[in-house]
Amino acid sequence: MIEARPLDIDGLVELRPKRWHDERGFFSEVWRDEWLRSPGVPVTFVQDNHSYSRNRGVLRGLHFQVAPAAQDKLIRVSRGAIFDVAVDVRRGSPSFGRWAGLVLSAEDWNQLFIPSGFAHGFLALEDDCEVLYKVSAPYSPAHERTIRFDDPALQIDWPIERSQLILSPKDEAAPFLTDIESEL
């Protein structure tokens, strides 16, 4: 059983799998192929990724892969909470350059489906966050692209002050969207 809610940008869907609780804890089916196929989203996942962020303020992204290695993603949090962001980088899309953000947490047990054509990033809102995500294409360094998290054209409203963010050198030095538009 799952509850699905489309977000404001076409293609983005929040999913909420059911949890059954008892005195021992809980049980939940966190993924079933038909959940996305039923609403008409044909996707086949080929790889699972697991990310751990030790500290609140760790920001990862904005990452995506271009064709032929573009990735659909299904993001969920097994511990902690994150602010998850998807930026539309689909050339010709009416929402090109727009972003949507959603808090995903172990407590809320929600997930975010992000189709290919979106850059993705997330910010740890708590210490010790674990993020698991499925992707529809294997990681391909030759097809990976990164957009700067603080690109002024995107105006992403990150919920933690810039001075408290922890970034990798790669993410800190990422180009702006306008610098890579020709690669899309």
Phi, psi and omega in degrees: 000138182210148173252129180242136180225114176294142176269181186293336180259127184307129177107334180275131183224128172271133179242143177229097176292151178284144172241136176254119183256147167209188184297341180275338185144234179212166172226142178209136166278115184267346178205134171218131185309318184293341182300321178268331179293324180302312178280012174090024178251095180282116181214143174235120180272140184238351184209140172250138178239150180226123182241136177240129176243115185293323188239148169302139178100352176293125178243127179241122177128178015262119187245151171196169176239142178268165178301146007270015182248021180301147187238133161277148181226147171233114188255137173213159181244127179261343176209130178090205181209145178227158167259112185259134185232137174235130180246127180289115177240025178281113180303130180086356179289140177296341179252021179307130178085353177275154179234156172230140179234148184209136173280124173250136182212157175295326180293313181282338176062028181267162180226163177231125173267127179236115179285164176301154184096008177236138168278147185229140174207160176212154183238124178290123180267350180220164170291155173058055177267135175241125182241131177242137177212143177265146176228153184267357176216145179296158176300133180225102182305326181292338183252359181283139175228154179226141176242144181297132183297333183249029177305119184297336179290333181276326180055047178289132182265076179294136186277011176231139181302145182306320183294342182260001183279146178240116184236156171284157176302323179298314181290324179297326184260010184298151178284166174281160181303318181298334180286340182241007183305327181292343180271355184275000000 
